[in-house]
Amino acid sequence: VSLIIAYIANPFVNTVCARSPISRKKTVAFMIVILVALISALAILILPFIYEETLHILRAVPEAISYLETLLKPFASRLASTGLIPEEAVQAGLRRLTALPETMSDAGAFHQLMIQTPVVVELAFNIAMIPAFCYIFLGEIDRIIFLIKKCIPIELQPLGVTFISRVNLVLRAVVKGQFIVAFSLSLLYMIGFTVIGVPSGIVIGALAGVCRIVPYIDIFVGLLLCTIVILTQGSGLATFIGAIVVIAIVQAIDGAIVTPRIIGDRAGLHPVAVITSVYAFGSQFGLLGVLLAVPVVAATVVVLKLSWPFFSQSYFFRNIE
């Protein structure tokens, strides 16, 4: 996390340090202190509201599942009577759906886990280390770049600088762009859900927008959360259709305006490649793999494109039998 933050913030920090009368390390330390203070104040004001609304949505999940079960039972009976699907399979599916509320009722176990002292201490320590490592990365960036160049042989340094520059261009566009796009879509979702009257629309919009850091996940999260609160609050079919329309409009704005202007085509990845890479990295490396899938694949594509001219002219490629 610290490395990602430092990587995104480095151009801005360089600009500030160039105009600052004090040393880079003192400037970076001052900026980090100010930023931590602002984030802490913002968290104190906003996090309680988000926490309460999120708990409200989680408590509504069992009720939503039960309501959905009552809607599906007649359809399941008709499906079993047709013989297209064995009745045992239909009943097994309904039993699993019925068991979900009992599972969700144990959500307090998660709360109990979070209040355990070792977990809280570890979480607090990890959060406290983020500013410290940001200070190291931003304050010592010149020495880090010098060490990287020193590891590259002198004969290969021009080629290495070219590779690093191209990869850096794509990574900066993808990493920074994903965060900016997520923030922009959060605002659009919050406005849209609030206008059409979705219960807890602000929190749902914020959560869906944050999930946009992983491409296309915001559609699933936004639709799922809207379905839960609409089923339990009795907002009606019109609100549900309105939520679908809002998601479709936001996706259209994202595809036509937001992403092209912020990221452009520098990533060079097809949507199918994005979804596949997210699934593959997530299945192998968990949440970290989901977050790093698109940047790693985008950087790999750049390296392969830059390497192809050299490989096509190599002795191995031209003289293989």
C-alpha positions in Angstrom: 0.0 0.0 0.0 2.8 2.4 0.9 4.6 1.7 -2.4 1.4 2.3 -4.4 0.7 5.6 -2.6 4.3 6.7 -3.0 4.3 5.8 -6.7 1.2 7.8 -7.3 2.2 10.8 -5.2 5.8 11.1 -6.4 5.2 13.6 -9.3 3.3 15.9 -7.0 5.9 15.5 -4.2 8.7 16.3 -6.7 6.9 19.5 -7.7 6.5 20.6 -4.1 10.0 19.7 -3.1 11.4 21.7 -6.0 9.8 24.8 -4.7 10.3 24.1 -1.0 13.1 26.0 0.8 13.8 23.1 3.1 15.2 19.6 2.4 13.3 16.9 0.6 13.0 14.7 3.7 11.6 17.5 5.9 9.2 18.5 3.1 8.0 14.9 2.7 7.6 14.5 6.5 5.6 17.7 6.8 3.3 16.7 3.9 2.7 13.2 5.4 1.9 14.7 8.8 -0.6 17.1 7.2 -2.2 14.3 5.1 -2.5 11.9 8.0 -4.2 14.7 10.1 -6.7 15.4 7.3 -7.5 11.7 6.7 -7.9 11.2 10.5 -10.3 14.1 10.8 -12.2 12.9 7.7 -12.4 9.4 9.1 -13.8 10.6 12.4 -16.5 12.5 10.6 -17.5 10.0 7.9 -16.6 6.5 9.1 -19.3 6.2 11.8 -22.0 6.9 9.2 -20.6 4.5 6.7 -20.2 1.8 9.5 -23.8 2.2 10.6 -25.2 2.1 7.1 -23.0 -0.9 6.2 -24.3 -2.8 9.3 -27.8 -1.9 8.3 -27.3 -3.4 4.9 -25.7 -6.6 6.3 -28.6 -7.0 8.7 -31.0 -6.8 5.8 -29.4 -9.6 3.9 -31.3 -12.5 5.7 -34.6 -10.7 5.2 -33.8 -10.1 1.5 -32.9 -13.8 1.0 -36.1 -15.0 2.7 -38.2 -12.7 0.5 -36.4 -13.9 -2.5 -37.1 -17.5 -1.5 -40.8 -16.8 -1.3 -40.7 -15.4 -4.8 -38.7 -18.4 -6.2 -40.7 -21.2 -4.6 -43.6 -21.1 -7.1 -41.1 -20.9 -10.0 -39.1 -23.8 -8.6 -42.3 -25.9 -8.3 -43.2 -25.3 -11.9 -39.6 -26.0 -13.0 -39.6 -29.3 -11.1 -43.0 -30.3 -12.6 -41.6 -29.9 -16.1 -39.0 -32.5 -15.6 -36.3 -30.5 -17.2 -34.4 -30.4 -14.0 -34.6 -33.2 -11.4 -36.7 -32.2 -8.4 -33.9 -33.2 -6.0 -31.7 -30.5 -7.6 -34.4 -27.9 -7.3 -35.0 -28.7 -3.6 -31.3 -28.8 -2.9 -30.9 -25.3 -4.4 -33.8 -24.0 -2.2 -32.3 -25.6 0.9 -29.0 -23.8 0.2 -30.9 -20.5 -0.2 -32.8 -21.2 3.0 -29.6 -21.8 4.9 -28.0 -18.5 3.9 -30.0 -16.4 6.5 -28.7 -18.7 9.2 -25.2 -18.2 8.0 -25.6 -14.4 7.8 -27.1 -14.4 11.3 -23.6 -15.5 12.5 -22.2 -12.3 11.0 -21.5 -11.2 14.6 -18.6 -13.7 14.6 -16.9 -11.2 12.3 -17.5 -8.5 14.8 -16.2 -10.6 17.6 -13.1 -11.4 15.5 -12.4 -7.7 14.9 -12.6 -6.8 18.6 -10.0 -9.4 19.6 -6.9 -7.6 20.9 -4.3 -9.3 18.7 -6.3 -8.6 15.5 -6.8 -4.9 16.5 -3.2 -4.5 17.4 -1.9 -6.0 14.2 -4.3 -3.9 12.1 -3.3 -0.7 13.9 0.4 -1.5 13.5 0.0 -2.1 9.8 -1.9 1.1 9.3 0.7 3.0 11.3 3.5 1.6 9.1 1.9 3.0 5.9 3.0 6.6 6.6 6.4 5.5 7.7 7.1 3.5 4.6 5.7 6.3 2.4 8.2 8.6 4.0 11.0 6.1 3.2 9.9 5.6 -0.4 9.3 9.3 -1.1 12.3 10.7 0.9 14.8 8.2 -0.5 13.5 8.1 -4.1 16.8 9.4 -5.6 18.8 6.8 -3.8 16.4 4.0 -4.8 16.6 5.1 -8.5 20.4 5.2 -8.2 20.5 1.7 -6.8 18.2 0.4 -9.6 20.5 2.0 -12.3 23.5 0.6 -10.6 22.1 -3.0 -10.9 21.9 -2.6 -14.7 25.1 -3.2 -16.7 26.5 0.0 -18.4 26.0 -1.4 -21.9 22.3 -2.1 -21.2 21.5 1.0 -19.3 20.0 2.9 -22.4 17.8 -0.1 -23.2 16.9 -0.6 -19.5 16.0 3.1 -19.1 13.7 2.8 -22.2 12.0 -0.3 -20.8 11.5 1.3 -17.4 10.2 4.5 -18.8 7.6 2.8 -21.0 6.5 0.5 -18.2 6.4 3.5 -15.8 4.2 5.4 -18.3 1.7 2.6 -18.5 1.7 1.7 -14.8 1.2 5.3 -13.8 -1.7 5.6 -16.2 -3.3 2.4 -15.0 -2.7 2.6 -11.2 -3.4 6.3 -10.8 -6.2 6.2 -13.4 -8.0 3.4 -11.6 -8.1 5.3 -8.3 -9.3 8.5 -10.1 -11.9 6.6 -12.0 -13.1 4.9 -8.8 -13.5 8.2 -7.1 -15.3 9.7 -10.1 -17.7 6.8 -10.3 -18.3 6.9 -6.6 -19.7 10.4 -6.9 -21.8 9.5 -9.9 -23.3 6.4 -8.2 -24.0 8.3 -5.0 -25.8 11.1 -6.9 -27.7 8.6 -9.1 -28.9 6.3 -6.3 -29.8 9.3 -4.1 -31.9 10.9 -6.8 -34.0 7.8 -7.5 -34.5 7.2 -3.8 -32.5 4.0 -3.1 -32.2 3.4 0.6 -28.7 4.0 1.9 -27.9 5.2 -1.6 -24.8 7.2 -0.6 -23.1 4.3 1.1 -24.0 1.9 -1.7 -22.7 4.3 -4.3 -19.5 4.9 -2.4 -18.9 1.1 -1.9 -19.7 0.4 -5.6 -17.3 3.2 -6.8 -14.5 2.0 -4.6 -14.9 -1.5 -6.0 -14.2 0.0 -9.4 -10.5 -0.2 -8.5 -11.0 -3.8 -9.8 -12.6 -3.3 -13.2 -16.2 -4.2 -13.7 -16.7 -5.3 -10.0 -18.6 -2.2 -9.3 -21.5 -3.4 -11.5 -22.0 -6.6 -9.5 -21.5 -4.9 -6.1 -23.9 -2.0 -6.8 -26.6 -4.2 -8.3 -26.3 -6.7 -5.4 -26.5 -4.1 -2.6 -29.4 -2.2 -4.3 -31.3 -5.5 -4.6 -30.8 -6.2 -0.9 -32.0 -2.8 0.3 -34.9 -2.6 -2.2 -36.2 -6.0 -1.3 -36.1 -5.3 2.5 -37.3 -1.7 2.4 -40.2 -2.3 0.0 -39.1 0.4 -2.4 -40.8 -1.3 -5.3 -40.0 -2.4 -8.9 -39.7 1.2 -10.1 -36.8 1.9 -7.8 -35.1 -1.4 -8.8 -35.4 -0.5 -12.5 -34.1 3.0 -11.7 -31.1 1.5 -10.0 -30.4 -0.6 -13.1 -30.7 2.5 -15.3 -28.3 4.4 -13.0 -25.7 1.7 -13.2 -26.1 1.5 -17.0 -25.8 5.3 -17.4 -22.7 5.4 -15.1 -21.1 2.6 -17.1 -21.9 4.5 -20.3 -20.3 7.7 -19.0 -17.3 5.7 -17.7 -16.8 4.0 -21.1 -17.3 7.1 -23.2 -15.8 9.9 -21.1 -14.2 9.0 -17.8 -11.9 6.1 -18.6 -10.8 7.3 -22.1 -9.8 10.7 -20.7 -8.1 9.5 -17.6 -6.5 6.2 -18.7 -6.9 6.3 -22.5 -5.7 3.3 -24.4 -2.3 3.2 -22.8 -3.2 0.0 -20.9 -3.9 -1.8 -24.2 -6.0 -4.5 -22.6 -9.2 -6.0 -24.0 -12.1 -6.2 -21.4 -12.0 -10.0 -21.7 -8.3 -10.0 -20.9 -9.0 -7.8 -17.9 -11.7 -10.1 -16.5 -9.7 -13.2 -17.1 -6.5 -11.8 -15.5 -8.5 -10.6 -12.4 -10.1 -14.0 -12.0 -6.8 -15.9 -12.5 -4.7 -13.7 -10.2 -7.5 -13.7 -7.6 -7.8 -17.4 -7.6 -4.0 -17.8 -7.1 -3.1 -14.8 -4.8 -6.4 -13.7 -3.3 -7.3 -10.0 -2.8 -3.7 -8.9 -3.5 -3.8 -10.7 -6.8 -7.2 -9.0 -7.7 -5.7 -5.6 -7.0 -2.4 -6.2 -8.9 -3.8 -8.2 -11.9 -4.4 -5.3 -14.3 -1.2 -3.4 -13.5 1.0 -6.6 -13.8 -0.6 -7.7 -17.0 -0.4 -4.2 -18.5 3.3 -4.0 -17.7 3.9 -7.5 -19.1 2.2 -6.5 -22.4 4.5 -3.4 -22.6 7.6 -5.6 -21.9 6.6 -8.1 -24.6 5.9 -5.4 -27.2 9.3 -3.8 -26.5 11.1 -7.2 -26.5 9.6 -8.5 -29.8 11.8 -6.5 -32.2 15.0 -7.7 -30.4 13.7 -11.3 -30.2 12.6 -11.3 -33.9 16.2 -10.2 -34.9 17.9 -12.7 -32.6 20.0 -15.6 -33.8 17.7 -18.1 -32.2 14.6 -16.7 -34.0 16.2 -16.3 -37.4 18.1 -19.6 -37.5 15.8 -22.1 -35.8 15.3 -25.3 -37.8 
